[in-house]
Amino acid sequence: ALRGFLEGLDFGSWLSVLTRARRECFDRDSLYDSSCAGIDEGLRNGITTFADTTESGVPLQALRDRGVRGIGFIE
């Protein structure tokens, strides 16, 4: 959902913009849907293991529901 949105930023700016965008643009349902779409795209392209860093745990639920391997870090 955020493809291309953060290009060209240094790490500090990238992290700040990403954190703010997630909080302002995504509720639990849209974050779940976005996570599922990303997993589906990855599977279509041969990716079999995923990782995510999250505050809510919602992407981790998407990993479980899609039945894929992955690791998650909750901040």
C-alpha positions in Angstrom: 0.0 0.0 0.0 2.9 2.3 0.5 5.1 1.2 -2.4 7.2 4.1 -3.6 6.0 6.4 -0.8 9.3 6.3 1.2 11.9 6.3 -1.6 14.8 8.6 -1.3 14.6 9.2 2.5 17.4 8.7 4.9 16.7 6.1 7.6 15.6 8.5 10.3 13.2 10.3 8.0 12.0 7.0 6.5 11.1 5.6 10.0 9.4 8.8 11.1 7.3 9.1 7.9 6.4 5.4 7.9 5.3 5.4 11.6 3.1 8.5 11.1 1.6 7.2 7.8 0.7 3.9 9.4 -1.0 5.6 12.3 -2.9 8.1 10.2 -3.8 6.1 7.1 -4.5 2.5 8.4 -7.1 1.2 10.7 -6.9 -2.5 11.8 -9.0 -3.7 8.8 -7.1 -1.8 6.2 -3.7 -2.8 7.7 -4.9 -6.5 7.6 -6.1 -6.2 4.0 -2.8 -4.5 3.0 -0.8 -7.2 4.7 -2.8 -10.0 3.0 -2.3 -8.3 -0.4 1.5 -8.1 0.2 1.6 -11.7 1.2 -0.4 -12.8 -1.8 1.9 -10.7 -4.1 5.0 -12.3 -2.5 3.6 -15.8 -2.9 2.9 -15.1 -6.6 6.6 -14.1 -7.0 8.0 -17.1 -5.2 8.6 -15.7 -1.7 7.9 -18.3 0.9 8.9 -16.7 4.2 8.0 -13.2 5.4 9.0 -10.8 8.2 7.4 -7.8 9.6 7.9 -5.2 12.4 4.6 -4.0 13.8 3.0 -2.2 16.7 -0.4 -3.8 16.4 0.3 -7.5 15.5 -2.2 -7.3 12.7 0.3 -8.3 10.0 1.3 -11.3 12.1 -2.4 -12.4 12.1 -2.4 -12.1 8.3 0.7 -14.4 8.2 -1.1 -16.9 10.3 -4.4 -16.7 8.4 -2.5 -17.1 5.0 -0.7 -20.1 6.4 2.8 -18.8 5.4 6.1 -19.0 7.3 7.2 -15.8 8.9 8.7 -14.0 11.8 7.3 -10.8 13.4 8.7 -8.2 15.8 6.3 -6.3 17.9 7.5 -2.9 18.9 
